[in-house]
Amino acid sequence: MIYMDHSATSPVDIEVFNAMKPYFVESYGNASTLYSLGREARRAMESSREKVASIIGANTDEIIFTSGGTESDNIAIKGTAYRFKRRGNHIITSNIEHPAVDETCKYLEKNGFEVTYLPVEKDGIVNSSDLEDAITDKTILITVMHANNEIGTIQPISEIGEIARENKIYFHADAVQSVGKIPVNVEELNVDMLSLSAHKLYGPKGVGALYIKKGVRVEPIIHGGGHEKGIRPGTENVAGIVGLGKACEISENNLEEEAQYLTSMRDELIKRVLSEIDESYLNGHPTKRLPNNINFRFTGIEGESLVLHLDSKNIASSTGSACSSKKLEASHVLMALGLKEVQAHGSLRLTLGKENKVEDIDYVIESIKNAVDTLRKMSPLWCQAKV
Ligand SMILES: Cc1ncc(COP(=O)(O)O)c(C=O)c1O
């Protein structure tokens, strides 16, 4: 299998797996207990907290462990909304967010909040003057993703953060796709809160973290024991947290080298597909994009058929985010770029990872070419376009 769907999830690094293993059957203590087994679990958790803090340039007491990106986004958004509802009821986000942010905002809209969904330019970037225009005296939160999960576009987060700060509005960034792929520093990005998730950076599924800047207060959205400062109560997933820490440590050490490796494979794939396949296009920004993200559009075919064709050639790819790839609606991200529905349906996402090999690129390109060719021969859309 040539796995090119790393934005959906990534394989667990063997070093991460080995680091986690003792915390299932040997050092299984509850990290809240007083005896040595519990203290050992607590120590492992605190060491992971340091590693997570380090990859994003935060302090350890600013890291809250969660069950992943979705939970981190929910705590940041609902937690701020509930805490500051007396100050205002307006939230600003973009119209290309992951459902973990988008659906949370829609939920709040049904519960008395007002949400502005900022449009993006045709290359997928939020315009900061649109943001400035959207701010009102009721705005309590801006939440904009760092890098998009479908088209890989990287937003001007530090600029957005400056605007938020000048206007005394809290700012949250979903950095689930960017942490481990590009440098992420919470100070430079001017964020108050930032979400990340282990399974996107060769860690386990079901564990993540939320950075909450010192002094920023959010209302808990679930209630229980006092774990994680009462912001995320529940017995800690020690093995998962150890895995997250190890994944962050490995990613931080290899960030630059890995980004260069992925960028060169990405650019080679883009250059060759665009030049060798008629009526093929790149969705998203040509350069302000994640080193591992490619999102093509091919006239006259459906992305889903292409994904299945490539699967029969042992290549794992996607049409968009893992969550929306089973729905047959056109991607809201691609529609936000101004594409027609039929164009949005002809898209293919390849997201590369460190275990992909340069030697496989030829095979992947040949397989895409053959699949596009075969599908176009059967496609009424393509035949009509060619008459
Ligand atoms: C940008 C973004 N945010 C949030 C999430 C949700 O993260 P998790 O799967 O850890 O809940 C994802 C997962 O695809 C994502 O890509």
The ligand as a Gaussian input file, in Angstrom:
#p B3LYP/6-31G(d) Opt

LIG

0 1
 C       -8.185000      20.758000      10.833000
 C       -8.730000      19.686000      11.704000
 N       -9.299000      20.018000      12.870000
 C       -9.795000      19.092000      13.712000
 C       -9.738000      17.762000      13.394000
 C      -10.291000      16.763000      14.356000
 O       -9.257000      16.122000      15.044000
 P       -9.506000      14.727000      15.789000
 O       -9.645000      13.713000      14.701000
 O       -8.269000      14.513000      16.603000
 O      -10.712000      14.876000      16.606000
 C       -9.172000      17.357000      12.165000
 C       -9.155000      15.933000      11.774000
 O       -9.227000      15.605000      10.602000
 C       -8.639000      18.348000      11.311000
 O       -8.084000      18.034000      10.151000

